[in-house]
Amino acid sequence: MAAEAAAAPADRRIPVTILTGFLGAGKTTLLNHLLRLPEMAGAAVLINEFGEVAVDHHLVNKVDDTLVVLDSGCICCSVQGDLVRALKDLFMRALRKELPPLSRILIETTGLADPAPVVSTLMEEPFIAERYRCDGVITAVDATHGLGQLGEHREAVRQAAMADRLLLTKCDLAEAGALDALAQKLGELNPSAEQIRVQGGEVAAAAMFGCGLYDVGAKRAEVAAWLGEEKARVLEARAARLKPPLSWRKPGSAAAPAPAVPVARHDENVRSYVFTFSAPLSWFGFSDALGLILQVHGDRILRVKGLMNIAGDPLPRVVQCVQHVAYPPASLPAWPDEPPYDDRRSRLVFIVRDLPRSELESIFFGIAGIPVDPLPA
Ligand SMILES: Nc1nc2c(ncn2[C@@H]2O[C@H](COP(=O)(O)OP(=O)(O)OP(=O)(O)O)[C@@H](O)[C@H]2O)c(=O)[nH]1
C-alpha cells in the first residue's frame, strides 16, 4: 500500500485555541502580540469579559467581522448559548463566503473562567465537534500575582491544571526567586505542561498553537473528573433541547426533566461594579483617588480597568490595575463610536471580592470630591 494511502486522513477541522488565565494575567497583551504574527492570518478571535461593560475589545488591535465579543456573561456559564452560537455563526458565514476561510479560532476567556466547560463543549457538542477541534488550553499566569492567586482562587487552579502550556507573564516585573517559586507550584499542579516565560506579551506562534488534541491522560486525575462532569452537562442540555415540548407529548408520558440547576462556578463574593463619570476628570485628582483605593483596598480588588475622559485630552485614557498595582496608563487612538462609549463618559470597571461598592464611592466622592454618576434606576 502506498505510504500516503496508509497515513491517517488529515484532520481538516478548524483548530481552536483557548487562551485563559486569571484576571489581569496579560491575556489581551498576548493576543495583541499574536495578532501581528502571520500565523494569525485568517483567524477569528472570540473575546469574553467579566463585568457589565466590555472594555477588552477596544484594546485589541483587530477591527473586523472576525472579532466577536461574547457578552452574555462569563463563557463558562453561558457556553451552551454564547460560544456555541458564535462558533456556528462563524462557520456558516465562512461557508456562505461572507467571511474569508477560517484558519483558526482563538478564544480569550474571562479571567474567572473555568476552561472545562469550554473544552468539553468543543469535544462533545456535535455540530461544533465535527467542525472544530481543541488545539490547546494556553494559560497565562501572572509572575507577580500568580502564586497568591493560585492560593486564593479555585478558578486560577483549574486554569493552571488544565493547561497544555503555561505562559508565565510579566517576567520583566518579577524577581528571580518569585518566578522560581511560581514555576515550582505550577509544576506540582500540572507537571506535563511546558512552562514558557514571557514579557510584554511577546510569544512565538509555536508556543500557542499546535498542541494537538486535548490529552486528558497527561494531566492530573481531577482534570478527567472535571471534564466528565461537564460532558454530563452537555449531554443533559442536549437531551433537554431534543425533548418535545409538553404540548406535543402523549398523555401519561414521562414528565419533562427539571431544568438543569445552574452550576455555581464563581465565588459568590466576587462582584463587578461599573463607575460612570459624566464630567471630564482631572488626571491628578482621579489618579490620586484611585491610588488611595488601591492602597486601602488592594487586597480585595482583583482587577480595575476602564476608559477615562481626562480634561484637556481628546483621547480616551486606558486605566489598568491588578490588586494593588496600577500599570502605566495608555491612550486609545480615538473614542469608540459605539455605545456605551460614544457618549464619551468615563467608565471604570472594578472586579472585587468582599468589597462593597459604597467603600469605593466614599473614596471617589467623599474623600476626593469626584462626582460619580448615579446608578441607572
Ligand atoms: N510590565 C508588564 N506589564 C504587562 C505584561 N503583560 C501585561 N501587562 C500589563 O498588565 C495589565 C493587564 O494586562 P491584560 O493583558 O489586559 O490582562 P488580561 O489578562 O487580558 O486582563 P483581563 O481580561 O481583565 O483578565 C495591562 O496594563 C498590561 O499592560 C508584561 O509582560 N509586562
The ligand as an ORCA input file, in Angstrom:
! r2SCAN-3c Opt
* xyz 0 1
  N       5.252     45.188     32.629
  C       4.432     44.330     32.058
  N       3.119     44.588     32.052
  C       2.299     43.690     31.469
  C       2.780     42.497     30.863
  N       1.722     41.799     30.384
  C       0.631     42.539     30.675
  N       0.978     43.670     31.325
  C       0.071     44.729     31.810
  O      -0.847     44.127     32.722
  C      -2.114     44.769     32.617
  C      -3.171     43.688     32.384
  O      -2.891     43.039     31.148
  P      -4.031     42.470     30.204
  O      -3.351     41.936     29.009
  O      -5.089     43.488     29.993
  O      -4.580     41.313     31.113
  P      -5.846     40.349     30.839
  O      -5.447     39.016     31.297
  O      -6.281     40.481     29.428
  O      -6.921     41.001     31.793
  P      -8.467     40.543     31.990
  O      -9.026     40.319     30.612
  O      -9.103     41.689     32.674
  O      -8.452     39.313     32.820
  C      -2.026     45.748     31.445
  O      -1.810     47.035     31.958
  C      -0.790     45.273     30.682
  O      -0.129     46.323     30.013
  C       4.191     42.250     30.883
  O       4.699     41.228     30.410
  N       4.953     43.192     31.486
*
